[in-house]
Amino acid sequence: MRVAVVGSGPSGCYTAQSLVQQDPDVLVDVLDRLPCPYGLVRYGVAPDHEKIKSLQNSLRAILEHERVRFLGGVEIGPGGVPAARLRELYHAVVYCVGAATDRHLGIPGEDLPGSWSATEFVSWYSAHPDSAADGFVAGTRSAVVIGVGNVAVDVTRMLARGMTELSPTDIPHPALTALAASRVAEVHMVGRRGPSQARFTTKELRELGSLPDTEVAARAEELALDPACLDPSALPAAQRRNVEVLRGWAAGPSQPSSRRISLRFFLRPVEFLADGGRVGAVRFERTVPDGRGGVRGTGEFEELEAQLVLRSVGYRGMPVEGLPFDAESGTVPHVNGRVVHGGSAVPGEYVAGWIKRGPTGVIGTNRPDAKETVTSLMEDAPGLVHKELPGDPLEALRAAGVEPVEWAGWCAIERAEAELGASLGRGVVKLPDWQSLRSAAHGF
């Protein structure tokens, strides 16, 4: 049986792993639009989180399995290989395409120059080849990060990092140079609800307190608005630890610092204010708990100066050609991973990862999620393998003018990134654009 897995991030790799574990004869092609594997592990994990990035080693072992083949640089859908053609080439197709876009706030001024999604900032410092943005920190003294999840903590921390801490990482050189020259002195990380409802993990939160020459502050009066902060004993352990860390920061600065990170709560953004044709401040409405787990506005407002705003309010899945799509949840309708067409599950098309369940969980959540989908596929396998295939899908792709980046091409990219780093007196440094990736992969 031949199976195509579309997407080479954690959900795609764990799907491939589960397939080869459950079927000793299956052949799996892991296809990706990018010439590089690993998805958000390569292009979403912050460069200074090298321990998490080391997960690439276990994903690598999956993609190097003798019955798994990586085919990068293959677009599925409009402008690429039609989804219907993919179904002709394989007995089954599993879509592991993630949640590629950002949610919007829907408030005035959101599109002003200087206002970016956190994903755009992450793509820039992660060397995503689609990133065309630059100049994030140029001329910025004060930045506002809207959101209180781990991505918000990541971008806040990266704004406070300097050359010394970032140079040993794989951050692309233009981003390193820009962040090293940054004059950002204040970063406000803002949530509309209370500290006990923040989505960041304590480990990520504490990292802010270990940044050199950086004061981290919270406001005691904002913590006091959250009933769970007054008596955190009933909170789950993770939230209780967060509250304890924040209480420590609300007690006052430990030493003078040249940079300050302020964690703010019960502030809801209502408008981005312009200054000279670009963002200059964010107006927030103060909120209070509504007694039902949400918040309500108070009619009181506060403005925070910002030449840079990073919006970190969640990811959203995008429609996949040929598949049904639930616009409200941003997911593909399914039953245990089987795609549901017209009210019934159809064997042969499957989903796993964020496009299946929404942007929730940690990297490890993808493992049981993928296993559930593969279990459904295996139940359907006896009926799927009767379909006659036209031969090796790779030959059919090449005949259609597609030239996939195979594993050897990815290894060539890795060598080129090591050589680039050596030439700059650094370790591995990522290639930041399509041209350099293609040149490295195809050896020209």
N, C-alpha and C positions, 0 to 999 in steps of 0.2 A: 504494500500500500504506500502510495506517495501522498504526503501531506505538505501543504504550503502554510507556513506561519508568517503572517504579515506583521512585522515589527520585531526588532531585536533588543528591546529593553528587557527588564527583569521578567515581565509577564510572558513575553515571547520566548525567552530563554528557558523559563521554567516549564512552559508548554512543551517545548522541544524535548526537554529532559524527561518529562512525564511520558511523552510518547515513546521514546526509545526504551524507557524502563518497562512500559506495559506491553509493548509489542516488539518481539525480537527481530522482526523482519521489516519494520516500517522504515521508510526513507523520508527524511524531513529536510525541506528547504526553508531556511529562515530568510525572508526577504525584507529589505529595508530601503526606504527612500534615500537615506544617507549612505555614503560609502563607508561609514564607520559604525560598528555595532555598539550595543550597551544602552542606547536610549538615554533616559534621564540620569543614569549612573555616570555617563560621560558628560552630558550636557545640562544637568540640573543640580548635581551635587557640587557644593562650593569647592573651589580648588584647595582651600586650606583644610578641608575635611578628608585628609588622605586615608584615614582608616576606613571610612565608608567607601571611598573610591577604590579601595583594595578589593571590594566585592567583584570588581571586574575580573579578578583572577578566577573566581568560581564560575562566573558566566563564561569566561574564556574556555574553561574545561568542557562546558556543555557544547559550545560552538565548534570545538575541535573533535567532538565525538565522530567516530568513523561513519556513522549513518546520518550525520547532520551536516548540512552544507550552508554556508553563509553566502548570500547573494545581495550585495549592497548596491546602491545607486539605481534601484529599480522602483520607479513610480507606479503605483497601482491606482487606476481610476483616470479621470480626465487628464489628457496630456501624456498618459503612460499606458501601461498594460490594462485593458478593460477588465473589470471584475469578472465579467462573463467568460472572458478568455482564460482567466486564471482557473475558473471552475472546470474548463475543458482539459486543462493540463494536469490537474491533480484530482485524486479521489476525494479529498476534503481540503477546506481552507479554514484556518483559524485566524481571525482578525484580533491583533493585540496592539491597536494603534493609539492607545492612550487618550488623553484629553488635551488637545493641542492649543486651545485658545484660552483667553482670560475672560473672566466675568467683568462687567463694567459697573461703575457706580451709578451712572445715569444722572449726573448732576451738572449744572452749568460750569463751563470752563474746563471740563475734564480733558478736552483735546488741545488745550493750550501747549505751546512749546515748553518743554521742561517738565511736562507731566508724562510719565511713562508707566507701562505695566511693569511689575517686578520681573515678569518673564523676559521682557526685552532687555533689562539690565543683566539678568542671569545669563541670557544667550550671549551677550557681549563679552562678559568676563569668562564665559565657558567656551568661547570660540565656536559657537554654532555657525555653520556656513551661511545660514539664512539671515544672520544678523547684519543689518545695514546701518544700524544706529551707532552713534559715537557722540562724544562731547557731553556725556552725562554730568560729569562733575565740574566741567569748565565753568568758572565764575560762581561756583556754589559755595556759600558760607553756611547756609542752613538747609537741611533736608527734612522732609516729612515722609515717613513710611506708613501707609494706611493698611492696617492688618496686624494681627497678633498671633500668627502661626509660625511654623519653622522657617518658611520661605522669607517671611518678614524679618525674622531674626537673622537669617543668612545675609540678606542684602544690607541690613543695618550694620552687621559686623564687617562686611566687606568695605563699606564706606569708611570705616574706622581703621582699616588695616593700612600699613605702610610698606615701603619697599623691603624692609628687613624681613618681615613675616611672609610676604607674598613671593619674593624672588625664588625661594626654593620650590615653589609649586609649579604646576603646568599651565598657569594662567598665560594667555597670549601676550606677547610683548607690548603691543599698543595699549592694552588695558592696564598692564602693570605700570607702564610709564605714566599713564593718565592718573591712576590712583595714587602713585607715589608723589605726583605733583599737586594732588588735591589740597584745597584749603578749607575743606569742610570741617567746621568747628562744632556744629551742633546737629544732632539727629534726633528727631522726635518719632517714636514708634507709637501709633495711636490705635486704640480699639474702641468700638462703640458700646461694648458691654464691659462687664467687670473682670477683674483679674482671675477670679475662680473659673471663668468661662473661656479664658484664653486657650488657644489650641497649641501653643508651643510646648515642647518637652523641657523638663527641668535641666537636662544636660545641655541643650542648646542655649537656654536662658542663662545659665551660669557662665557660659563662655564669654558673654558680654562683659562680665565682671573681671575677666582675666586679660582684657586688652590693655596693652601698654599705654600709659599716659592718657587714660580715658576714665572719666568719672561716669558712673551709671546712677541714675536717680529715679525714684518713683515718688508719688505724692501721697502722704499719709491720709489726707482728706479724701482722695479718690478711692483708696483702698477701703476706707471706712464706709463708703457708700455701698459696698458689696457686703450683704449680710453674712455671706459665707466666709469673708475675711475676718469678721469680728470673732467668729468661733469656727476655725477651720477643721475642728476635730471630726465633723461628719463628712468631710470631703473625701473622695477617693485619694489614694496615696499620692498620685502624680500631681493633682491639683493642689493638694496640701503642701507639697514640697515647693511648688511654684509660689504660693502665697508666702511661705517662709522666706524665700529668696527676695521677693519684692519688699517684704517688711524690713529686711535688712537694708535694702537700698533706700527705703523711705526714712531711715534713721539719720541720714546725712552723709556727706562726702567724707571719705577717709583721708584724702590728700588732694592738694591742688593739681589740676590737670589741664592740658591745653585743648582737650576735646571732651564733649559731654553728650551722653546718650540719655534721653528722657523717655521713660515709659509712661504713657498717658492712657487713662481709661475713662469710660463714660463720655466720650466725645464722638459725635456722628458728623461726618463731612457733609456739608450742604452746598458748598460752592468753592471753586478755585478762582482766586482773584488775580487779575492781570496786572503786570507792572512792566511798562515798556514793550508790550506785545508778547510777553511770555509770563509764565506763572511767577507770582511774587509772594503769595500767601495762600493759606487754606482757611476758610471759615468753617468752624465746627459749631454744632448745637450741643449744649450740655444735655446729657440724658441721665435718667435715674431708673432703677429697677422697677418693672411694672408688676412684680409679684407673681408673674406667670412664666418666668424664665427669660423674658425679653426686656426691652427698655422702652421708655417713652420720652419724648422731647420735653424740655422745660421752658423753651422760649428764651433761654439765655444763650449767648453766643461768645465764642472766643476765636481770635485769629492767630495763626502761627505762621511766622515768616518762613518762606521756602522758595529757593530758586530751583529746587529739584523735588519732585513728588514721585514716589514709587508706590503704585497701587498693587497691593497683595491681598486680593479678596477672593481668590479661588480660581480653579481651572474649569474648563468646560469642554466636553467632547464635541466633535464635529461630525456631520453626516458622512457616511461612507457610501460610495457609489454602489448602487444595486442592493443596498441593505435598508430595511426599515429603520426609522430613527424617532426616538421620543425626545422632542424639542425641550420639554419641560425638565427632564432629568439629564439631558445631554448624553443619553446612552442608547445602545441598540437593544430592542426588546428581545428577551431570550427566556428559555426554560432550562436551567442547569447548564447554561452555555450554548444550547442549541438556538440558533437565530429563529425568531418567530415571524413568519410571513403570513399575512392575512389571517391571523388568529391561530395558526398551528405551527408547531416546530417542524422545521424542514431539515432532515439529515443531509450533511455535506457542508453546511456553513455554520461556523461557530464563532464565539467571542470569548475573550479572556482579558483580565486587567481592567483598567479604568473605563474603557469603552463599554465594558460589561456591567460594572457595578458603580461607576462614578468615581471621582477623584478622592478616594478615601483610603485610609490605612497606610502602613509603612511598606518598605520594599518587600519584607518577608511575607506580607499579606498576600502577595501575588502567587506564592507557592501553592497553598491549598486551593486558591481560586482557579489556578491553571489545572490542578489535578481534577477538580470537579468537571471542568470542561472536557478534559481528555477522557475521563470516565464515560461521559456521554458519547463522545466520538467512538470510543471502543465498542460501546454497546451497538452503535450503528454500523460498525466496520463490516460485518458480514454482508450487508446489503450494498455497501459502497464499493467494495473491491471488484464487483462484477463489471464496473464501467471500464470500457476499453480506453486507454490513454494513447496519445499519438507518439509516445516515446519519451526520451529524457526531456523534461521541461526546459532545461538550460539551452538545448539545441533550438527549441522552438522560440525561446526568447531572443536568442542571437539572430535567428532567421527573420525576426520581426524588427531587427535593428537595435535591440537592447544589448548593451555590453556590460553585464554585471561586474561589480568589483568582488572577486572571490577572496577567499581567506588570504591567499598569497598577496593580493593587492592591499588588503588591510595591514598585513605585516610590513609591507613596503611603506605604508603611511607611518606606522610606528617607528620604523628606522629613520624616516625623514624628520619626524618630530624629535627624535633623539639627537640627530645631527644638527638640527636648528638650535636646540638647547645648548649643545656643546659650543657652537659658534658664538653664542651669546654669553658664554660663561655660566650657564645655568644647567639644570637637569632637563628632563623632557619638557618641551614647550609645544603647545598645540598649534597646528596649522589652522588659520582662522577663516579661510575662504574656500569656495568651491574649486577655483582654478588650481590652487596649490594642492588640495586634496586629490583632485583628479590626476594632476601631473605626477604626484608621488605614487598613486595607485597603479597607474598605467606605464610608469617609467619614462615619461617624456617631460 
